Amino acid sequence: MSRRKTPSTRAAAKVQPEQRAEAQRVRQERRSRQRTRAKFEASELGQAFHAVIDSVRCDPHLSRETRHWYEWSIGIHMDFAMALGLTKTDDFTFDIAQEAVLAPNDDGTPPATGTACSRATTGHRIFNTWHELGLISENPIHGRTLRIPRTPRCFTRPIFGAEMADCMRGVFSRREVTSTGAVFSLCRTGGVGSEIAKLTADDINLENGEVMFPGSKNTVARIVVLDEWGLDMVARHLAAPVYARKSYAGHTFGALTMVNMVPTRALKRAGLWNPPEGIRIGSVRLWAGVHELDRTGRIEDAARILGIPSLDRTAELLGIDWMPDIGKAYAESRRRVQ
């Protein structure tokens, strides 16, 4: 006995051919992209790009994360060259590499300064490697560099007590407590990501809770004191086995990329991440300046713990007007931000 067709089965029978046609179109597009990719990788230019990837993988001075980053960034240049239909090494000129650096993202937005900088660094390595291997006669970047778009300084505001509590509450799992918790505690003590990446066990005195930050491009070397929670996190991290510390290429607390991911992830988990409103990576570090200013009332102490040699720059970062009446201006700025 045949099955009687209901309105729902009749509608499904009508839609089914359309779905099959759409699935077939998707498969054809995927196969076309695969053929285009295979043809490009077999070309002279594709082989030249793979030579750069091989040199990156064999470089003993690069960490595992840096190698992955280079391979990902080289893939962007490869996709750009493949989209233009280039097949010869000489076709990938300095101007083409400059266009790849400034190319918009997949969503059509312009690349961020950090993204453009990574593309330019990779472009320099591509040309230098090709010249060393004899794949090109002249180095296109000799005496010049790939241009990076300049963007205005981004506003960053510190997070305050309740917001810091949201970051700390329920953010760290047991698996992450020895690594993520240690890095986050150093960030909230005023450390910059590049400083934390350079720290070793010798820079930390667990007896009195002191940390010797080495300084960075915009900060000076200084000694800060961890609070009880931060000292506990750092002590657990240093007591963990080497494999559990996520120590790569000699970094005690992780490479710079890993360190910068910690405050970003903490802010996102707490629902606070909002770059247009000024809440970004630096907001966690600036909390140390706010906390010290609340404790002592002296902007000099806030500048010292943040490692900023300029009091005016410290006041600008903390969002206060400290010259005429620091107490009144600070209270007004706190109410305005909160």
C-alpha positions as CSV (number, residue, x, y, z in Angstrom):
1,M,0.0,0.0,0.0
2,S,1.5,3.3,-1.0
3,R,2.0,6.0,1.6
4,R,-0.3,9.0,1.3
5,K,1.5,12.3,0.8
6,T,0.7,14.9,3.4
7,P,1.2,18.7,2.7
8,S,4.5,18.6,4.6
9,T,5.9,15.7,2.5
10,R,4.8,17.3,-0.7
11,A,6.6,20.6,0.3
12,A,9.7,18.6,1.2
13,A,9.6,16.9,-2.2
14,K,9.5,20.3,-3.9
15,V,12.4,21.7,-1.9
16,Q,14.6,18.6,-2.3
17,P,15.7,19.3,-5.9
18,E,16.6,22.9,-4.9
19,Q,18.7,21.6,-2.0
20,R,20.4,19.1,-4.2
21,A,21.2,21.8,-6.7
22,E,22.6,24.1,-4.0
23,A,24.7,21.3,-2.5
24,Q,26.1,20.5,-6.0
25,R,26.9,24.1,-6.6
26,V,28.8,24.3,-3.3
27,R,30.8,21.1,-4.1
28,Q,31.7,22.5,-7.5
29,E,32.9,25.7,-6.0
30,R,35.0,23.9,-3.5
31,R,36.5,21.6,-6.1
32,S,37.3,24.7,-8.2
33,R,39.0,26.4,-5.3
34,Q,41.0,23.2,-4.6
35,R,42.1,23.0,-8.3
36,T,43.1,26.6,-8.3
37,R,45.1,26.2,-5.0
38,A,46.8,23.0,-6.3
39,K,47.7,24.8,-9.6
40,F,49.1,27.8,-7.7
41,E,51.1,25.7,-5.3
42,A,52.7,23.9,-8.2
43,S,53.7,27.1,-9.9
44,E,57.0,28.9,-9.5
45,L,55.6,31.4,-7.1
46,G,53.8,28.8,-5.0
47,Q,57.1,26.8,-4.6
48,A,58.8,30.0,-3.6
49,F,56.3,30.7,-0.9
50,H,56.7,27.1,0.4
51,A,60.5,27.7,0.5
52,V,59.9,30.6,2.9
53,I,57.6,28.3,5.1
54,D,60.3,25.7,5.2
55,S,62.9,28.2,6.3
56,V,60.6,29.4,9.1
57,R,60.1,25.8,10.3
58,C,63.8,25.2,10.3
59,D,64.7,28.4,12.1
60,P,65.9,27.4,15.6
61,H,65.6,31.0,17.0
62,L,61.8,31.0,16.5
63,S,59.4,29.7,19.1
64,R,56.6,27.3,18.1
65,E,54.0,30.1,18.4
66,T,56.1,32.4,16.1
67,R,56.4,29.7,13.5
68,H,52.7,29.2,13.5
69,W,52.2,32.9,13.2
70,Y,54.6,33.2,10.3
71,E,52.9,30.3,8.4
72,W,49.5,31.9,8.9
73,S,50.7,35.3,7.7
74,I,52.5,33.8,4.7
75,G,49.2,32.2,3.8
76,I,47.6,35.6,3.6
77,H,50.3,36.7,1.0
78,M,49.8,33.5,-0.9
79,D,46.0,34.0,-1.0
80,F,46.5,37.5,-2.2
81,A,48.9,36.5,-5.0
82,M,46.6,33.6,-6.0
83,A,43.6,35.9,-6.2
84,L,45.6,38.1,-8.6
85,G,46.5,35.1,-10.7
86,L,50.3,35.5,-10.2
87,T,52.5,32.5,-11.1
88,K,56.0,33.8,-11.4
89,T,58.3,35.0,-8.5
90,D,59.1,38.2,-10.3
91,D,55.4,39.0,-10.5
92,F,55.2,39.4,-6.7
93,T,56.7,42.9,-6.6
94,F,57.1,45.4,-3.8
95,D,53.9,47.2,-4.8
96,I,52.0,43.9,-4.7
97,A,53.3,43.2,-1.2
98,Q,52.3,46.7,-0.2
99,E,48.8,46.1,-1.4
100,A,48.7,42.8,0.6
101,V,49.7,44.7,3.7
102,L,46.9,47.2,3.3
103,A,44.3,44.8,2.0
104,P,41.0,44.8,3.8
105,N,39.9,42.0,6.1
106,D,37.3,39.3,5.1
107,D,34.5,41.5,6.4
108,G,35.7,44.5,4.3
109,T,37.0,46.5,7.3
110,P,40.6,48.0,7.0
111,P,43.3,46.0,8.8
112,A,44.3,47.0,12.3
113,T,47.7,48.4,12.9
114,G,48.9,45.2,14.5
115,T,47.6,43.1,11.6
116,A,49.2,45.4,9.0
117,C,52.5,45.3,11.0
118,S,52.5,41.5,11.0
119,R,51.8,41.4,7.3
120,A,54.7,43.8,6.6
121,T,57.1,41.8,8.8
122,T,56.2,38.7,6.9
123,G,56.6,40.5,3.6
124,H,60.1,41.5,4.6
125,R,61.0,37.9,5.5
126,I,59.6,36.6,2.2
127,F,61.8,38.9,0.1
128,N,64.8,38.4,2.3
129,T,64.5,34.6,2.1
130,W,64.0,34.7,-1.7
131,H,67.1,36.8,-2.1
132,E,69.2,34.5,0.2
133,L,68.0,31.5,-1.8
134,G,68.8,33.1,-5.1
135,L,65.2,33.1,-6.3
136,I,65.3,36.8,-7.1
137,S,68.3,38.8,-8.3
138,E,67.6,42.0,-6.3
139,N,65.9,42.4,-3.0
140,P,62.9,44.8,-3.4
141,I,63.0,46.0,0.2
142,H,66.6,47.0,0.1
143,G,66.7,50.6,1.4
144,R,62.9,50.8,1.9
145,T,60.2,49.2,4.0
146,L,56.5,48.3,3.6
147,R,54.3,51.1,4.7
148,I,52.0,50.6,7.7
149,P,48.8,52.7,8.1
150,R,49.0,55.1,11.0
151,T,46.1,55.2,13.4
152,P,45.4,57.7,16.2
153,R,46.2,56.7,19.7
154,C,43.3,54.6,21.2
155,F,41.6,55.7,24.4
156,T,42.1,53.2,27.2
157,R,40.5,53.6,30.6
158,P,41.2,51.6,33.7
159,I,38.8,49.1,35.2
160,F,37.7,49.7,38.8
161,G,37.0,47.6,41.9
162,A,33.7,46.0,40.9
163,E,34.9,45.4,37.4
164,M,38.1,43.8,38.6
165,A,36.1,41.5,40.9
166,D,34.0,40.4,37.9
167,C,37.3,39.5,36.1
168,M,38.5,37.5,39.0
169,R,35.3,35.8,40.0
170,G,34.8,32.5,38.3
171,V,37.2,33.3,35.4
172,F,39.9,30.7,36.1
173,S,39.4,27.0,36.0
174,R,41.5,24.5,38.0
175,R,43.4,23.7,34.8
176,E,44.4,27.3,34.2
177,V,45.1,28.4,37.8
178,T,48.9,28.0,37.6
179,S,49.4,29.8,34.3
180,T,46.5,32.1,33.5
181,G,46.1,33.2,37.2
182,A,49.8,34.0,37.5
183,V,49.9,36.1,34.3
184,F,46.7,37.9,35.2
185,S,48.0,38.7,38.7
186,L,51.2,40.3,37.2
187,C,49.0,42.3,34.8
188,R,46.9,43.7,37.6
189,T,50.1,44.6,39.5
190,G,51.0,47.0,36.7
191,G,53.1,44.8,34.4
192,V,53.1,45.3,30.6
193,G,52.9,42.2,28.4
194,S,56.4,42.6,27.1
195,E,57.7,42.9,30.7
196,I,55.9,39.8,31.9
197,A,57.2,37.8,28.9
198,K,60.7,38.7,29.9
199,L,60.3,37.7,33.6
200,T,62.2,34.8,35.0
201,A,62.0,33.1,38.4
202,D,65.0,35.1,39.6
203,D,63.0,38.3,39.1
204,I,60.4,37.2,41.7
205,N,61.0,37.1,45.5
206,L,58.4,34.9,47.0
207,E,59.4,35.6,50.5
208,N,58.4,39.3,50.4
209,G,56.2,39.1,47.3
210,E,58.4,41.5,45.2
211,V,58.5,41.4,41.4
212,M,61.3,43.2,39.5
213,F,59.8,44.4,36.2
214,P,62.6,45.0,33.6
215,G,60.9,47.9,31.9
216,S,59.8,48.2,28.3
217,K,59.6,50.6,25.4
218,N,57.3,53.0,27.4
219,T,58.0,52.0,31.0
220,V,61.0,52.0,33.3
221,A,62.3,49.2,35.5
222,R,60.8,49.0,38.9
223,I,60.0,46.8,41.9
224,V,56.3,46.2,42.8
225,V,54.7,44.1,45.5
226,L,52.1,41.4,44.9
227,D,49.0,41.2,47.0
228,E,48.1,38.0,48.8
229,W,46.0,36.6,45.9
230,G,48.7,37.5,43.3
231,L,51.5,36.0,45.3
232,D,49.5,32.8,45.7
233,M,48.9,32.5,41.9
234,V,52.6,33.2,41.1
235,A,53.8,30.8,43.7
236,R,51.6,28.0,42.3
237,H,52.8,28.7,38.8
238,L,56.5,28.5,39.8
239,A,55.9,25.3,41.8
240,A,54.2,23.6,38.9
241,P,56.2,21.2,36.6
242,V,57.9,22.8,33.7
243,Y,55.4,21.2,31.2
244,A,52.5,22.8,33.1
245,R,54.0,26.3,33.0
246,K,53.5,26.7,29.2
247,S,57.1,27.8,29.0
248,Y,58.1,28.2,25.4
249,A,61.5,29.3,24.1
250,G,62.8,30.1,27.6
251,H,59.8,32.1,28.8
252,T,58.8,31.5,32.4
253,F,55.3,32.9,32.0
254,G,54.8,32.3,28.2
255,A,55.6,34.2,25.1
256,L,54.2,37.7,24.4
257,T,51.3,36.5,22.4
258,M,50.2,34.1,25.2
259,V,50.6,36.8,27.8
260,N,48.5,39.3,26.0
261,M,45.7,36.8,25.5
262,V,45.2,36.5,29.3
263,P,43.8,39.9,30.1
264,T,41.8,39.9,26.8
265,R,40.2,36.6,27.7
266,A,39.5,37.6,31.3
267,L,37.7,40.8,30.1
268,K,35.7,38.9,27.5
269,R,34.6,36.2,30.0
270,A,33.5,38.9,32.4
271,G,31.5,40.7,29.7
272,L,33.6,43.8,30.0
273,W,35.6,43.8,26.7
274,N,34.6,47.0,24.8
275,P,37.4,48.7,22.9
276,P,35.1,51.6,21.6
277,E,34.5,52.5,25.2
278,G,38.2,52.2,26.2
279,I,38.1,48.8,27.9
280,R,41.0,46.8,26.3
281,I,44.2,45.0,27.3
282,G,45.7,47.9,29.1
283,S,42.7,48.4,31.3
284,V,43.7,45.6,33.6
285,R,47.2,47.0,34.1
286,L,45.9,50.5,34.7
287,W,43.8,49.1,37.6
288,A,47.1,49.0,39.6
289,G,47.5,52.8,39.2
290,V,43.9,53.4,40.2
291,H,44.3,51.1,43.3
292,E,47.6,52.8,44.3
293,L,46.1,56.3,43.9
294,D,43.1,55.3,46.0
295,R,45.4,53.9,48.7
296,T,48.0,56.8,48.9
297,G,46.3,59.7,47.1
298,R,49.6,60.5,45.4
299,I,49.9,60.4,41.6
300,E,53.7,59.9,42.0
301,D,52.9,56.5,43.5
302,A,50.6,55.6,40.7
303,A,53.2,56.6,38.1
304,R,55.9,54.5,40.0
305,I,53.9,51.3,40.1
306,L,52.9,51.7,36.4
307,G,56.5,52.5,35.4
308,I,55.5,55.7,33.6
309,P,58.1,58.5,34.0
310,S,55.7,61.3,33.2
311,L,53.1,62.4,35.7
312,D,51.0,64.1,33.0
313,R,50.9,60.9,31.0
314,T,49.9,58.9,34.1
315,A,47.1,61.4,34.8
316,E,46.0,61.1,31.2
317,L,45.8,57.3,31.3
318,L,44.0,57.3,34.6
319,G,41.5,59.9,33.4
320,I,42.2,62.6,36.0
321,D,43.1,66.3,36.0
322,W,45.7,66.3,38.8
323,M,47.1,69.9,38.5
324,P,44.6,72.2,40.3
325,D,42.8,69.9,42.8
326,I,43.7,66.2,42.5
327,G,41.2,65.0,45.0
328,K,38.2,66.7,43.6
329,A,39.1,66.1,40.0
330,Y,39.8,62.4,40.7
331,A,36.5,61.9,42.4
332,E,34.7,63.7,39.5
333,S,36.5,61.6,36.9
334,R,35.6,58.4,38.8
335,R,31.9,59.3,38.9
336,R,32.0,60.2,35.2
337,V,33.5,56.9,34.1
338,Q,31.4,54.7,36.5
